[in-house]
């Protein structure tokens, strides 16, 4: 099955959605982007232009629709968390088959229950590590030397064999994918680190390289990770500070975060989906996250005054 072509739907035509569409279309799969009517017209008439130092320059022509019109093998959900409840209506529940695998690649963790409420047990947990952004409405640029996806599911929801087959399929299309130990570990493997970087880059408007070399901000990054790790442990996940900092130290020093870009552009950000979800989980567990709370308040005063 690993070499079998698949029918793929992607809900959300932002940077991550476009990246997946290009790479999976390039492998010969049937790929459909689900987006607004206006954006669908652009993609159907112009295609997607893709630029990457790793994968090269690609011109792709996946189909785009405003509502899913078939039952796919896999549905990726790549819209940002603040808009999920609105755009999810573009996928009728009748189009999620008994063998469809739904893989959300949103930041945060609270969207999982929203998706399962609508689509049921075929929803896995998924994360993607990548830096990719839209240069224009149909031009996506990939700037990291890597792309990594991790997926997981409850034992009685999606069989591990199905997830393993999906990981092999995606890896074969150039998107390195692994099956995580469990849902909590998969979520927190990214969330603890992403939260620390998103908060500090958004407060300072500076890239990762500057922050990790500055003693004050390096401590803030570490404190955010430590606080998130305590919350993660109550959820059944183990986050090791040394591993997270090693990952951060190996990042391109010019790297920013999508939250920082959105805030700088005056767009709605994922502050609540990322940091807010951690703070709400901490409150339920009777834990304090003073550094995370402090940085959230600084961003709120910066963006809403």
C-alpha positions as CSV (number, residue, x, y, z in Angstrom):
1,X,0.0,0.0,0.0
2,X,2.9,2.3,0.6
3,X,3.4,3.0,-3.1
4,X,-0.3,3.5,-3.8
5,X,-1.4,6.9,-5.0
6,X,-4.0,8.5,-2.8
7,X,-6.8,11.0,-3.0
8,X,-6.0,14.0,-0.8
9,X,-8.0,16.9,0.4
10,X,-6.4,19.9,2.1
11,X,-8.6,22.3,4.1
12,X,-6.8,25.6,4.2
13,X,-4.9,27.2,1.4
14,X,-2.3,29.0,3.4
15,X,1.4,28.4,3.4
16,X,1.3,24.9,5.0
17,X,-1.7,23.8,2.9
18,X,0.0,25.0,-0.3
19,X,3.3,23.3,0.6
20,X,1.5,19.9,1.1
21,X,-0.5,20.4,-2.1
22,X,2.6,21.0,-4.1
23,X,4.6,18.1,-2.8
24,X,1.8,15.6,-2.8
25,X,0.6,16.7,-6.3
26,X,4.2,16.3,-7.5
27,X,4.1,12.7,-6.4
28,X,1.2,12.0,-8.7
29,X,-1.6,12.0,-6.2
30,X,-5.1,13.5,-6.8
31,X,-4.9,16.7,-4.6
32,X,-7.8,19.1,-3.9
33,X,-7.4,22.4,-2.0
34,X,-10.5,23.5,-0.1
35,X,-10.7,27.3,0.3
36,X,-12.8,30.3,-0.4
37,X,-14.4,30.7,-3.9
38,X,-12.1,33.7,-4.6
39,X,-9.0,31.8,-3.7
40,X,-10.2,28.7,-5.5
41,X,-10.5,30.7,-8.7
42,X,-6.9,32.0,-8.4
43,X,-5.5,28.5,-7.8
44,X,-7.5,27.0,-10.7
45,X,-6.4,29.7,-13.1
46,X,-2.8,30.3,-12.0
47,X,-1.8,27.1,-10.1
48,X,0.7,27.3,-7.3
49,X,4.3,28.6,-7.6
50,X,6.7,27.0,-5.1
51,X,10.3,27.9,-4.2
52,X,12.5,25.9,-1.9
53,X,16.3,25.5,-1.5
54,X,15.6,21.9,-0.6
55,X,13.0,20.9,-3.1
56,X,13.7,23.4,-5.9
57,X,11.2,25.4,-7.9
58,X,7.9,23.8,-8.8
59,X,4.7,24.8,-10.6
60,X,1.8,22.7,-9.4
61,X,-1.8,22.6,-10.6
62,X,-4.0,20.9,-7.9
63,X,-7.7,21.4,-8.2
64,X,-9.3,24.0,-5.8
65,X,-12.9,24.0,-4.6
66,X,-15.0,25.9,-2.0
67,X,-16.5,22.7,-0.6
68,X,-15.2,19.2,-0.6
69,X,-17.0,17.1,-3.2
70,X,-15.7,13.6,-2.8
71,X,-14.6,11.2,-0.1
72,X,-10.7,11.4,0.2
73,X,-8.3,8.9,1.6
74,X,-6.8,11.6,3.7
75,X,-8.0,15.1,4.8
76,X,-5.3,17.5,6.0
77,X,-6.6,20.4,8.0
78,X,-4.1,23.3,7.7
79,X,-6.1,26.4,8.4
80,X,-5.0,28.4,11.5
81,X,-6.8,27.7,14.7
82,X,-8.7,31.0,15.1
83,X,-10.7,30.3,11.9
84,X,-11.3,26.5,12.3
85,X,-14.9,26.7,13.3
86,X,-15.9,28.7,10.3
87,X,-13.9,26.9,7.5
88,X,-14.7,23.4,8.9
89,X,-18.1,23.8,7.3
90,X,-16.5,23.5,3.9
91,X,-16.1,19.7,4.6
92,X,-19.5,18.0,4.8
93,X,-19.5,15.2,7.3
94,X,-20.8,12.9,4.5
95,X,-17.4,13.3,2.8
96,X,-15.5,11.7,5.7
97,X,-15.5,8.0,4.9
98,X,-15.0,5.0,7.2
99,X,-11.4,4.8,6.0
100,X,-10.6,8.5,5.7
101,X,-7.8,9.7,7.9
102,X,-8.1,13.3,9.1
103,X,-4.8,14.8,10.0
104,X,-4.9,18.3,11.5
105,X,-1.6,20.3,11.4
106,X,-2.7,23.3,13.4
107,X,-0.8,24.8,16.2
108,X,-2.2,24.4,19.7
109,X,-4.2,21.5,21.0
110,X,-7.8,22.4,21.7
111,X,-8.9,22.1,18.0
112,X,-8.7,18.3,18.2
113,X,-11.9,18.1,20.1
114,X,-13.7,20.5,17.7
115,X,-12.6,18.3,14.8
116,X,-13.6,15.1,16.5
117,X,-17.0,16.5,17.5
118,X,-17.6,17.0,13.7
119,X,-15.8,14.1,12.1
120,X,-15.6,11.5,14.9
121,X,-12.9,9.0,15.5
122,X,-11.1,9.3,12.2
123,X,-9.3,12.4,13.4
124,X,-5.7,11.8,14.4
125,X,-3.3,14.2,16.2
126,X,-0.7,15.8,14.0
127,X,2.0,18.4,14.0
128,X,4.3,19.9,11.4
129,X,7.7,21.5,11.9
130,X,8.5,23.8,9.0
131,X,9.0,27.5,8.1
132,X,7.0,28.3,5.1
133,X,5.1,31.5,4.1
134,X,3.1,33.0,1.2
135,X,5.0,35.5,-0.9
136,X,1.7,36.3,-2.8
137,X,-1.7,34.7,-3.2
138,X,-0.4,31.7,-5.1
139,X,3.4,31.8,-4.4
140,X,4.7,29.8,-1.4
141,X,8.3,29.9,-0.2
142,X,9.8,27.2,2.0
143,X,12.8,28.4,3.9
144,X,13.9,25.6,6.4
145,X,16.2,22.8,5.4
146,X,13.7,20.4,6.8
147,X,10.0,19.5,7.1
148,X,8.8,17.0,9.7
149,X,5.4,15.7,10.5
150,X,4.4,13.6,13.5
151,X,1.1,11.8,13.8
152,X,-0.6,9.8,16.6
153,X,-4.0,8.5,17.6
154,X,-5.8,6.9,20.4
155,X,-5.6,3.1,20.2
156,X,-9.3,2.6,19.6
157,X,-9.6,5.5,17.0
158,X,-7.2,4.8,14.2
159,X,-5.1,1.7,13.9
160,X,-1.4,2.2,14.3
161,X,-0.9,0.2,11.1
162,X,-2.9,2.8,9.2
163,X,-0.8,5.6,10.7
164,X,2.4,3.7,9.9
165,X,1.3,3.3,6.3
166,X,0.5,7.0,6.1
167,X,3.9,7.9,7.5
168,X,5.6,5.7,4.9
169,X,3.5,7.3,2.1
170,X,4.2,10.9,3.2
171,X,7.9,10.2,3.7
172,X,8.0,8.7,0.2
173,X,6.7,12.1,-1.1
174,X,9.6,13.9,0.6
175,X,7.8,14.8,3.8
176,X,9.5,13.1,6.6
177,X,6.8,11.6,8.9
178,X,6.9,9.5,12.0
179,X,4.2,8.0,14.3
180,X,4.5,9.3,17.8
181,X,4.4,7.4,21.0
182,X,0.9,8.8,22.0
183,X,-1.3,11.8,21.3
184,X,0.0,13.9,24.3
185,X,3.6,13.4,23.5
186,X,3.1,14.3,19.8
187,X,1.3,17.5,20.7
188,X,3.8,18.6,23.4
189,X,6.9,17.7,21.4
190,X,6.1,20.8,19.3
191,X,3.9,22.9,21.5
192,X,6.3,23.5,24.3
193,X,9.1,24.7,22.0
194,X,6.8,26.6,19.6
195,X,5.1,28.5,22.5
196,X,8.5,29.7,23.8
197,X,9.7,30.8,20.4
198,X,6.4,32.4,19.3
199,X,6.1,34.4,22.5
200,X,9.7,35.7,22.6
201,X,9.9,36.5,18.9
202,X,6.5,38.3,19.0
203,X,7.4,40.4,22.1
204,X,10.8,41.4,20.7
205,X,10.2,41.3,16.9
206,X,13.6,39.6,16.7
207,X,14.7,36.3,15.0
208,X,15.6,33.2,16.9
209,X,19.4,33.7,16.5
210,X,19.4,37.0,18.3
211,X,17.2,35.7,21.2
212,X,19.1,32.5,21.9
213,X,22.4,34.4,22.1
214,X,21.0,37.0,24.5
215,X,21.3,35.8,28.1
216,X,18.0,37.5,29.2
217,X,15.9,36.1,26.4
218,X,17.5,32.7,26.4
219,X,16.5,32.4,30.1
220,X,12.9,33.5,29.1
221,X,12.9,30.8,26.4
222,X,14.1,28.2,28.9
223,X,11.5,29.3,31.5
224,X,8.7,29.0,29.0
225,X,9.8,25.5,28.1
226,X,10.1,24.5,31.8
227,X,6.6,25.8,32.6
228,X,5.1,24.0,29.5
229,X,6.9,20.8,30.4
230,X,5.3,20.7,33.9
231,X,1.9,21.0,32.2
232,X,2.8,18.4,29.6
233,X,3.9,16.0,32.3
234,X,0.4,16.1,33.8
235,X,-0.9,15.2,30.4
236,X,1.4,12.2,30.1
237,X,4.2,13.7,28.0
238,X,7.8,14.2,28.9
239,X,9.6,17.3,27.6
240,X,13.3,17.6,28.2
241,X,14.8,21.1,28.3
242,X,18.2,20.1,27.0
243,X,16.6,18.5,23.9
244,X,14.4,21.5,23.2
245,X,17.3,23.9,23.5
246,X,19.5,21.8,21.3
247,X,16.8,21.9,18.6
248,X,16.6,25.7,19.0
249,X,20.3,26.1,18.8
250,X,20.4,24.3,15.5
251,X,17.7,26.5,13.9
252,X,18.6,29.0,11.2
253,X,19.4,32.2,13.2
254,X,17.2,34.2,10.8
255,X,14.1,32.2,11.6
256,X,11.0,33.9,12.8
257,X,7.6,32.5,13.8
258,X,4.2,32.7,12.1
259,X,2.8,34.3,15.2
260,X,5.4,37.1,15.0
261,X,4.7,37.6,11.3
262,X,0.9,37.8,11.9
263,X,1.2,40.2,14.8
264,X,3.7,42.4,12.8
265,X,1.2,42.5,9.9
266,X,-1.7,43.3,12.1
267,X,-3.4,40.0,11.5
268,X,-5.3,37.8,13.9
269,X,-2.7,35.6,15.6
270,X,-2.5,32.2,17.2
271,X,-1.7,33.6,20.6
272,X,-4.8,32.2,22.2
273,X,-4.5,28.8,20.4
274,X,-0.8,28.3,21.4
275,X,-0.1,30.1,24.7
276,X,-3.8,30.4,25.8
277,X,-4.3,26.6,25.5
278,X,-1.3,26.0,27.7
279,X,-2.4,28.5,30.3
280,X,-5.9,27.0,30.4
281,X,-4.5,23.5,30.8
282,X,-2.2,24.7,33.6
283,X,-5.1,26.3,35.4
284,X,-7.1,23.1,35.3
285,X,-4.2,21.3,36.8
286,X,-3.5,23.9,39.5
287,X,-0.2,25.0,38.0
288,X,1.3,28.5,37.5
289,X,3.1,29.6,34.4
290,X,4.4,33.1,35.3
291,X,6.8,33.6,32.4
292,X,4.2,32.5,29.8
293,X,1.6,34.7,31.4
294,X,4.0,37.7,31.5
295,X,4.8,37.4,27.8
296,X,1.2,36.9,26.8
297,X,0.3,40.1,28.6
298,X,3.1,42.0,26.9
299,X,1.9,40.8,23.5
300,X,-1.7,41.7,24.4
301,X,-0.7,45.2,25.5
302,X,1.4,45.6,22.3
303,X,-1.4,44.5,20.0
304,X,-4.6,45.7,21.6
305,X,-3.7,49.1,23.1
